[in-house]
Amino acid sequence: MITTAKAGPAHHSVGAPHLRHVTFIAATAALGGFLFGYDSAVINGAVEGIRGRFDVSSGTLGTVVAIALLGAALGAVVAGRLADRLGRIRVMPIAAVLFVVSGLGSALPFALWDLAF
């Protein structure tokens, strides 16, 4: 006796959740790269203004800009850990206050190092 297997529907839905997850991760990484590039463009636009206002050397200017970028990365790490511990909703008002303080500090620097810290 010869038996044949029934031709059933293909199981394409097994890989679909993985594809969505991979697409989500790729889109998030692309958005992060876009935002980092935008941030770099904003800093590049501010470089000439900083140089003209404070009359600094290229090395000092590069240090201030690097400190600002490293501070942003460190702030993201700290905010993530705080959000894990306290909850995202509780961390958002703290972040809002820090953004206001940072914005005022960036708008009204007394010296070059006020921009870095």
Backbone as a chain_set.jsonl record, in Angstrom:
{"seq": "MITTAKAGPAHHSVGAPHLRHVTFIAATAALGGFLFGYDSAVINGAVEGIRGRFDVSSGTLGTVVAIALLGAALGAVVAGRLADRLGRIRVMPIAAVLFVVSGLGSALPFALWDLAF", "coords": {"N": [[0.828, -1.153, 0.0], [0.556, 2.162, -0.818], [1.174, 5.249, 0.527], [0.47, 8.66, 0.551], [1.61, 11.893, 1.462], [-0.435, 14.486, 2.666], [-0.883, 17.497, 1.013], [-0.484, 20.322, 2.649], [-1.164, 23.642, 3.915], [1.508, 25.953, 3.58], [3.88, 26.716, 6.109], [4.344, 29.599, 6.586], [3.889, 31.49, 8.474], [5.381, 30.989, 10.711], [7.944, 32.169, 10.614], [7.264, 34.849, 10.437], [6.817, 36.463, 12.858], [9.465, 36.68, 13.715], [10.633, 38.048, 11.614], [9.307, 40.49, 11.767], [10.258, 41.349, 14.236], [13.032, 41.566, 13.746], [12.927, 43.523, 11.754], [11.898, 45.644, 13.252], [14.015, 46.053, 15.077], [16.054, 46.773, 13.28], [14.952, 49.12, 12.193], [14.835, 50.716, 14.481], [17.569, 50.952, 15.077], [18.379, 52.32, 12.773], [16.955, 54.715, 13.087], [18.151, 55.642, 15.427], [20.745, 56.086, 14.442], [20.172, 58.106, 12.612], [19.286, 60.145, 14.35], [21.628, 60.552, 15.819], [23.284, 61.507, 13.801], [21.886, 63.848, 13.18], [22.199, 65.222, 15.582], [24.957, 65.546, 15.532], [25.145, 67.25, 13.324], [23.849, 69.515, 14.313], [25.615, 70.227, 16.34], [27.879, 70.747, 14.749], [26.961, 73.012, 13.466], [26.95, 74.772, 15.573], [29.587, 75.072, 16.239], [31.144, 77.099, 14.972], [29.968, 79.398, 16.051], [30.563, 79.047, 18.761], [33.353, 79.103, 18.658], [33.771, 81.72, 17.724], [32.646, 83.239, 19.799], [34.06, 82.529, 22.147], [36.71, 82.433, 21.382], [38.641, 80.181, 21.025], [41.08, 77.488, 20.778], [41.4, 74.883, 18.271], [41.761, 72.358, 19.431], [40.794, 72.659, 22.072], [38.168, 73.352, 21.535], [37.308, 71.004, 20.248], [37.487, 69.245, 22.41], [35.475, 70.222, 24.129], [33.194, 69.785, 22.559], [33.325, 66.999, 22.302], [32.999, 66.231, 24.96], [30.377, 67.037, 25.355], [28.968, 65.249, 23.642], [29.697, 62.777, 24.783], [28.571, 63.141, 27.29], [25.869, 63.143, 26.621], [25.54, 60.487, 25.815], [26.175, 59.156, 28.217], [24.148, 60.182, 29.818], [21.915, 58.963, 28.619], [22.358, 56.291, 29.289], [22.24, 56.39, 32.113], [19.623, 57.357, 32.442], [18.166, 55.238, 31.359], [18.726, 53.178, 33.185], [17.662, 54.302, 35.509], [14.985, 54.435, 34.712], [14.426, 51.727, 34.547], [14.57, 51.088, 37.236], [12.934, 52.979, 38.68], [10.76, 53.396, 37.076], [9.367, 54.402, 33.972], [7.559, 56.556, 33.794], [7.955, 58.022, 36.14], [10.55, 58.896, 35.761], [10.456, 60.608, 33.608], [9.529, 63.326, 34.372], [11.786, 64.1, 35.852], [13.746, 64.034, 33.871], [12.73, 66.078, 32.27], [13.082, 68.371, 33.864], [15.882, 68.365, 34.011], [16.46, 68.769, 31.29], [15.502, 71.399, 30.948], [17.202, 72.824, 32.696], [19.64, 72.225, 31.466], [19.227, 73.389, 28.943], [18.997, 76.116, 29.644], [21.544, 76.483, 30.72], [23.087, 76.05, 28.446], [22.254, 78.148, 26.87], [23.042, 80.405, 28.237], [25.963, 80.624, 28.793], [28.743, 81.346, 30.917], [31.399, 80.885, 30.682], [33.585, 78.951, 28.554], [33.695, 76.308, 29.488], [31.31, 76.0, 30.767], [29.587, 75.195, 28.825], [30.302, 72.579, 28.51], [29.769, 71.305, 30.879]], "CA": [[0.0, 0.0, 0.0], [1.339, 3.386, -0.95], [0.5, 6.411, 1.122], [1.046, 9.957, 0.186], [1.359, 12.956, 2.441], [-1.348, 15.52, 2.208], [-0.282, 18.815, 0.8], [-1.159, 21.304, 3.491], [-0.682, 25.012, 3.731], [2.895, 26.18, 3.994], [3.956, 27.367, 7.422], [5.086, 30.845, 6.454], [3.636, 32.341, 9.63], [6.35, 30.706, 11.765], [9.021, 33.137, 10.515], [6.762, 36.217, 10.38], [7.123, 37.253, 14.059], [10.895, 36.962, 13.751], [10.898, 39.065, 10.617], [8.831, 41.749, 12.333], [11.184, 41.723, 15.314], [14.269, 42.002, 13.107], [12.627, 44.793, 11.098], [11.779, 46.637, 14.32], [15.363, 46.346, 15.576], [16.77, 47.498, 12.23], [14.382, 50.466, 12.1], [15.27, 51.439, 15.668], [18.983, 51.282, 14.889], [18.459, 53.358, 11.738], [16.481, 55.955, 13.683], [19.222, 56.081, 16.325], [21.81, 56.642, 13.61], [19.683, 59.375, 12.075], [19.29, 61.139, 15.416], [23.021, 60.868, 16.131], [23.742, 62.36, 12.711], [21.24, 65.148, 13.352], [22.874, 65.839, 16.713], [26.277, 65.964, 15.048], [24.947, 68.409, 12.447], [23.533, 70.657, 15.166], [26.867, 70.619, 16.981], [28.713, 71.372, 13.719], [26.448, 74.359, 13.245], [27.266, 75.609, 16.733], [31.038, 75.163, 16.419], [31.643, 78.426, 14.577], [29.49, 80.354, 17.045], [31.35, 78.861, 19.985], [34.715, 79.573, 18.376], [33.742, 83.178, 17.653], [32.279, 83.823, 21.103], [35.043, 82.268, 23.197], [38.046, 82.534, 20.802], [39.398, 79.032, 21.537], [41.808, 76.696, 19.789], [40.666, 73.728, 17.74], [41.821, 71.26, 20.4], [39.872, 72.945, 23.174], [36.81, 73.267, 20.983], [37.028, 69.578, 20.058], [37.275, 68.645, 23.73], [34.152, 70.633, 24.619], [32.185, 69.089, 21.751], [33.379, 65.577, 22.664], [32.401, 66.085, 26.294], [28.918, 67.142, 25.192], [28.466, 63.998, 23.068], [29.844, 61.72, 25.788], [27.564, 63.406, 28.317], [24.566, 62.689, 26.115], [25.526, 59.022, 25.878], [26.114, 58.778, 29.625], [22.796, 60.507, 30.279], [20.999, 57.939, 28.129], [22.578, 55.08, 30.096], [21.716, 56.631, 33.458], [18.161, 57.454, 32.353], [17.645, 53.887, 31.157], [18.784, 52.43, 34.453], [16.663, 54.886, 36.411], [13.661, 54.022, 34.246], [14.249, 50.33, 34.964], [14.398, 51.018, 38.684], [11.834, 53.801, 39.184], [9.643, 53.425, 36.133], [9.524, 55.416, 32.933], [6.711, 57.714, 34.072], [8.6, 58.819, 37.193], [11.811, 59.453, 35.273], [10.2, 61.663, 32.611], [9.604, 64.683, 34.947], [13.183, 64.369, 36.211], [14.421, 64.357, 32.61], [12.242, 67.381, 31.811], [13.772, 69.396, 34.655], [17.279, 68.382, 33.58], [16.497, 69.399, 29.967], [15.344, 72.845, 31.127], [18.451, 73.319, 33.274], [20.653, 72.109, 30.425], [18.938, 74.403, 27.93], [19.384, 77.422, 30.176], [23.002, 76.498, 30.819], [23.641, 76.174, 27.095], [21.902, 79.457, 26.318], [23.667, 81.481, 29.002], [27.248, 80.21, 29.371], [29.649, 82.404, 31.345], [32.72, 80.504, 30.176], [33.523, 77.839, 27.619], [33.466, 75.029, 30.173], [29.888, 75.914, 31.135], [28.926, 74.424, 27.771], [30.654, 71.16, 28.637], [29.224, 70.724, 32.111]], "C": [[0.888, 1.236, 0.0], [0.525, 4.521, -0.346], [1.214, 7.674, 0.677], [0.696, 10.972, 1.256], [0.43, 13.986, 1.841], [-0.594, 16.844, 2.071], [-1.077, 19.828, 1.597], [-0.619, 22.692, 3.226], [0.754, 25.134, 4.239], [2.904, 26.961, 5.303], [4.83, 28.613, 7.34], [4.922, 31.717, 7.691], [4.626, 32.092, 10.754], [7.456, 31.751, 11.759], [8.559, 34.585, 10.573], [7.031, 37.012, 11.656], [8.614, 37.597, 14.148], [11.252, 38.064, 12.767], [10.446, 40.433, 11.114], [9.784, 42.255, 13.414], [12.499, 42.249, 14.738], [14.065, 43.346, 12.407], [12.521, 45.915, 12.121], [13.154, 47.034, 14.847], [16.155, 47.148, 14.548], [16.254, 48.928, 12.103], [14.801, 51.319, 13.298], [16.73, 51.852, 15.554], [19.149, 52.382, 13.843], [18.014, 54.706, 12.286], [17.521, 56.511, 14.647], [20.378, 56.693, 15.559], [21.42, 57.981, 13.023], [19.743, 60.464, 13.135], [20.715, 61.524, 15.82], [23.602, 61.777, 15.053], [23.155, 63.756, 12.807], [21.916, 65.919, 14.479], [24.251, 66.348, 16.297], [26.166, 67.189, 14.148], [24.633, 69.658, 13.258], [24.8, 71.152, 15.847], [27.801, 71.282, 15.97], [28.25, 72.792, 13.422], [26.8, 75.304, 14.379], [28.758, 75.856, 16.896], [31.56, 76.555, 16.084], [31.188, 79.504, 15.559], [30.266, 80.272, 18.342], [32.754, 79.409, 19.794], [34.753, 81.105, 18.34], [33.488, 83.835, 18.997], [33.394, 83.696, 22.124], [36.485, 82.317, 22.703], [38.972, 81.439, 21.353], [40.109, 78.309, 20.408], [40.953, 75.51, 19.342], [40.65, 72.575, 18.727], [40.85, 71.441, 21.551], [38.429, 72.834, 22.712], [36.398, 71.813, 20.773], [36.76, 68.87, 21.373], [35.887, 68.976, 24.271], [33.054, 69.896, 23.867], [32.153, 67.607, 22.105], [32.752, 65.335, 24.024], [30.876, 66.159, 26.2], [28.328, 65.85, 24.64], [28.573, 62.837, 24.064], [28.844, 61.898, 26.926], [26.175, 62.966, 27.891], [24.46, 61.175, 26.17], [25.428, 58.54, 27.323], [24.734, 59.058, 30.21], [21.769, 59.483, 29.832], [21.134, 56.653, 28.942], [21.971, 55.251, 31.484], [20.19, 56.69, 33.434], [17.533, 56.078, 32.15], [17.64, 53.076, 32.432], [17.796, 52.983, 35.483], [15.252, 54.473, 36.01], [13.391, 52.565, 34.608], [13.944, 50.237, 36.448], [13.15, 51.747, 39.176], [10.587, 53.759, 38.317], [9.792, 54.61, 35.187], [8.75, 56.681, 33.249], [7.336, 58.609, 35.135], [9.879, 59.491, 36.719], [11.569, 60.609, 34.301], [10.161, 63.07, 33.212], [11.026, 65.067, 35.367], [13.958, 64.777, 34.962], [13.99, 65.729, 32.104], [12.94, 68.515, 32.561], [15.228, 69.507, 34.221], [17.428, 69.0, 32.187], [16.374, 70.922, 30.074], [16.628, 73.452, 31.681], [19.564, 73.298, 32.234], [20.453, 73.163, 29.335], [19.321, 75.797, 28.389], [20.898, 77.549, 30.289], [23.667, 76.645, 29.466], [23.368, 77.549, 26.495], [22.662, 80.593, 26.989], [25.015, 81.054, 29.598], [28.105, 81.418, 29.75], [31.062, 82.157, 30.811], [32.531, 79.305, 29.273], [33.154, 76.534, 28.32], [32.057, 74.9, 30.705], [29.114, 75.138, 30.074], [29.182, 72.928, 27.92], [30.014, 70.524, 29.863], [27.943, 71.406, 32.431]], "O": [[1.861, 1.316, 0.751], [-0.646, 4.718, -0.667], [2.427, 7.693, 0.465], [-0.369, 10.917, 1.871], [0.509, 14.308, 0.655], [0.214, 17.223, 2.919], [-2.214, 20.15, 1.252], [0.278, 22.879, 2.404], [1.143, 24.486, 5.211], [2.017, 27.777, 5.553], [5.904, 28.68, 7.937], [5.744, 32.602, 7.93], [4.712, 32.904, 11.675], [7.872, 32.185, 12.833], [9.389, 35.478, 10.743], [7.449, 38.165, 11.55], [8.978, 38.681, 14.604], [12.086, 38.92, 13.064], [11.137, 41.429, 10.9], [10.074, 43.449, 13.489], [13.015, 43.267, 15.198], [14.938, 44.212, 12.463], [13.004, 47.021, 11.88], [13.427, 48.218, 15.043], [16.852, 48.097, 14.905], [17.046, 49.854, 11.922], [15.088, 52.507, 13.147], [17.087, 52.979, 15.898], [19.974, 53.28, 14.014], [18.626, 55.73, 11.984], [17.75, 57.72, 14.683], [20.933, 57.709, 15.978], [22.244, 58.892, 12.943], [20.196, 61.576, 12.863], [20.981, 62.685, 16.129], [24.333, 62.717, 15.364], [23.845, 64.741, 12.546], [22.177, 67.116, 14.355], [24.654, 67.45, 16.67], [27.017, 68.077, 14.211], [25.103, 70.746, 12.925], [25.036, 72.358, 15.923], [28.449, 72.276, 16.294], [29.068, 73.672, 13.156], [26.933, 76.509, 14.165], [29.152, 76.765, 17.626], [32.343, 77.122, 16.846], [31.946, 80.425, 15.862], [30.59, 81.291, 18.952], [33.283, 80.099, 20.666], [35.681, 81.713, 18.875], [34.061, 84.883, 19.294], [33.655, 84.629, 22.883], [37.406, 82.249, 23.517], [39.947, 81.722, 22.047], [39.786, 78.49, 19.234], [39.933, 75.185, 19.95], [39.639, 71.883, 18.854], [40.168, 70.5, 21.958], [37.578, 72.288, 23.415], [35.27, 71.434, 21.085], [35.901, 67.991, 21.443], [35.204, 68.105, 24.81], [32.088, 69.433, 24.474], [31.076, 67.018, 22.201], [32.051, 64.342, 24.22], [30.172, 65.423, 26.891], [27.289, 65.397, 25.121], [27.661, 62.018, 24.176], [28.329, 60.917, 27.464], [25.395, 62.474, 28.705], [23.414, 60.635, 26.529], [24.674, 57.612, 27.616], [24.215, 58.27, 31.0], [20.847, 59.164, 30.582], [20.135, 56.002, 29.247], [21.273, 54.364, 31.976], [19.536, 56.131, 34.314], [16.478, 55.79, 32.714], [16.676, 52.372, 32.731], [17.174, 52.227, 36.23], [14.418, 54.191, 36.87], [12.261, 52.205, 34.937], [13.147, 49.399, 36.871], [12.394, 51.213, 39.988], [9.487, 54.054, 38.783], [10.28, 55.675, 35.566], [9.244, 57.78, 32.994], [7.252, 59.834, 35.036], [10.248, 60.549, 37.229], [12.41, 61.501, 34.19], [10.73, 63.973, 32.599], [11.419, 66.228, 35.248], [14.728, 65.738, 34.983], [14.811, 66.468, 31.562], [13.343, 69.507, 31.954], [15.752, 70.611, 34.077], [18.417, 69.685, 31.924], [17.069, 71.65, 29.365], [17.091, 74.482, 31.19], [20.343, 74.246, 32.134], [21.421, 73.759, 28.864], [19.899, 76.573, 27.627], [21.464, 78.6, 29.989], [24.704, 77.298, 29.352], [24.162, 78.054, 25.702], [22.9, 81.631, 26.372], [25.183, 81.122, 30.816], [28.184, 82.391, 29.001], [31.812, 83.092, 30.529], [31.453, 78.712, 29.227], [32.377, 75.743, 27.786], [31.637, 73.8, 31.063], [28.107, 74.499, 30.377], [28.364, 72.11, 27.501], [29.75, 69.322, 29.871], [27.303, 71.08, 33.43]]}, "num_chains": 1, "name": "protein.A"}
